[in-house]
């Protein structure tokens, strides 16, 4: 299964006020069936989320470009095509 890993690294001067709009934006993705998982890094340097049900890397990049973290310039977002597989219990 192809998914897209989006790494979001905070820029200097990161404003915590962008977190609430970012979380609301993620919820919209989840409701559309395009968000597989999300989470922040323990050191608070940023976080990541995984997009699914997206047609292409270009589409995933276009989606990430609408993230409030990106539109406010609060974080640098990088999108990677990620070929994932589920492991079955043996």
C-alpha positions in Angstrom: 0.0 0.0 0.0 1.3 3.4 -0.9 1.0 6.1 1.8 2.7 9.4 2.2 4.7 10.3 5.2 4.7 14.0 6.0 7.4 15.3 8.3 6.8 18.6 9.9 9.8 20.3 11.6 9.3 23.4 13.6 11.0 26.6 12.5 12.7 28.9 15.0 10.1 31.1 16.6 7.3 28.5 16.2 4.0 29.9 17.5 2.0 27.4 19.6 -1.2 29.2 18.4 -0.9 27.3 15.1 -1.4 23.9 16.8 -5.2 24.2 17.2 -5.8 25.1 13.5 -3.4 22.3 12.5 -5.3 19.7 14.7 -8.7 20.9 13.2 -7.2 20.5 9.7 -6.0 17.0 10.5 -9.5 16.1 11.8 -10.9 17.2 8.4 -8.4 14.8 6.7 -9.4 12.0 9.0 -13.1 12.6 8.3 -12.3 12.3 4.5 -10.5 9.0 5.1 -7.1 10.5 4.2 -5.3 10.4 7.5 -3.9 7.1 8.8 -2.0 8.4 11.8 -0.3 11.4 13.3 1.9 12.4 16.3 4.4 14.8 17.7 8.0 14.1 18.5 8.9 13.7 22.2 11.5 16.5 21.9 8.9 18.9 20.5 10.9 19.6 17.4 8.0 18.7 15.2 5.9 15.7 14.2 4.6 13.6 11.4 1.4 12.3 9.8 0.6 9.7 7.3 -1.7 10.3 4.4 -3.6 7.5 2.7 -6.2 7.2 -0.1 -4.2 9.9 -2.1 -3.6 9.3 -5.8 -0.1 10.6 -6.1 2.9 12.2 -4.5 2.0 15.5 -6.2 -1.5 15.2 -4.6 0.0 14.5 -1.2 2.3 17.5 -1.6 -0.7 19.7 -2.5 -2.6 18.5 0.5 0.4 19.2 2.9 0.7 22.6 1.4 -2.7 23.5 2.9 -1.7 22.5 6.4 -1.7 25.5 8.7 1.8 24.6 9.7 2.8 25.3 6.1 0.6 28.2 5.3 1.7 30.1 8.3 5.4 29.3 7.7 5.6 27.8 11.2 7.1 24.5 10.1 9.0 23.0 7.1 7.0 20.1 5.7 8.5 17.3 3.6 6.4 14.6 1.9 7.8 11.2 1.2 6.1 8.4 -0.8 6.1 5.5 1.6 5.5 1.9 0.5 4.0 0.3 3.6 3.0 -3.3 4.4 1.2 -4.9 7.3 2.9 -7.7 9.2 0.9 -10.7 10.1 1.3 -12.6 13.3 3.1 -15.9 12.8 
